Amino acid sequence: MTLAENEIPGKPKTLDLFLGVLSMNGYKRFGFKIMPSWSIHLLSLALCLSSGFQQGYIAAVLNQPYKQIEQYIKDSYQERTGTPLDENVKNIIWSALNISFPIATIVGQFAASVLCKKYGRKRTALFSSFLYIPGGLISVAAKYCHPYYELLFVGRFIWSLANGINGVVATVWIVECAPPQIRGRMAAMQEMFMSIGSLVTQAIGVPASTDTLWPLVFVPGMVIAAISLVMFAFVYESPQYIIEQSGDRDKARAALAAYHGVEVDDPSLEEEMRICEAAIQKKTQKKNPLIEQSHDGLTIMLKPWKANDTTSQVIRHAAWVGLMVKVVYVFTGARCLRGYSTFLLHDLSHWSTDGALYGSFFVGLARVPVTLIPVFLVDRLGRRPLLLSSTLICALSLLTMMLSIFAGEEFKVGTLTGLTALLLLSACGIGSISRFYASELVPRSLLLNATSYLTMFEALTKIGVEFAFYPVANLTGGWSLMLFLVPTALFLVPMWAMCPETSRKHVNEVLNEIAVRKNLKVSFNS
């Protein structure tokens, strides 16, 4: 596979991908270099299991047995107080249990920035992956410590805290290590593993949706955490961290060569090494030779009256475009409705309990192969076409669901169809791309902090949306989908006007394009 085009002359592209998957670090066969290396695949797989899989699992873990867990909370409350739990209060407690996920995620994202700077990407990933195990154990223990249902909140918070840390680590680490030609493919795998995580919890949730077995839904997450811990023990530290902490260029270059699947002296590493070394020069000279910036990431993003130079204007524009894409994905409802899919089908669309359980499961099953589509297309077709087309389809799917709910039980198939289209086609585009798109718009020296800030804003949006949906849906039925439909439709125009193409480009190239579009006289050197 050539480094320039990811193709083997005279070989079919399917063989190209097959050889890339099987490649060993730096090996040469038949006169060409095979890329990507086994090192980047091992790293990507470990990050997908610790971040994407766990995020999908946590988001969906309460979905299938929600009736049984709600009943457990009601029984616990009555036993302790002697009075029945009011239905509206129950809805608020259930919403609070669900949003403890994004709340803890925010805490984890702040912690990730500090931990990654001090301890590196590898040790931070090992620590946060270990936290999944006590989080899962406490969730299981809630059933057997009746009537203390609050343990469900404690376990979910710890589990989600770990996922918040790993979410930042996964985004930053893969951007710092993956070659630009396959960066999108590696990052897009997160969405595929998220769908696998959702599917596993739904598969366990169908038989475990009983009053006695529902704690079993928390077990697979702990098993996967143990597997990812072992995998992280065998990966290289990020070359960016090595350079920043020790200044050991030889060690950093060796790690980068392993991830790129080339020899240490390969000239293709020069550009990435220059980007890594810019961090050292920034510390010693207070100036980044690739991007001349005089403000930190928080000032650039949130204090335009202070960071008003042309460089800061371009970087700020790029960062907020990346945030916009993240927020739009939240407002498509794909994440929220995936976690409430059984409720949506049973309570709002009048499917039977079994019909809703199995319908939700089969939608999750269909998502897994569909999430392979962006893995193959995101670097070839580009980010913009997938972002725009999938967001439009999300809006149409939400409209279909809302109209089907209004039409009544005889049109319940329309709700299932709309939900299926929403969850599957969002995964093909905005769901996958929003996970890494913002990191392709931000200079490497600001990447860690910017990723933490951007994901924090995204999580705040999730808290508002997901906390509001369940009680509002119980009160208004199909009208609750307007929470998603209106903003999704409105965001289509600014997305079309502002989102640049980032496929196969270094961040400086993208920033230069933004500067030209905004008619700002500034150049970001490559």
Disulfide bonds with the S-S distance in Angstrom:
none
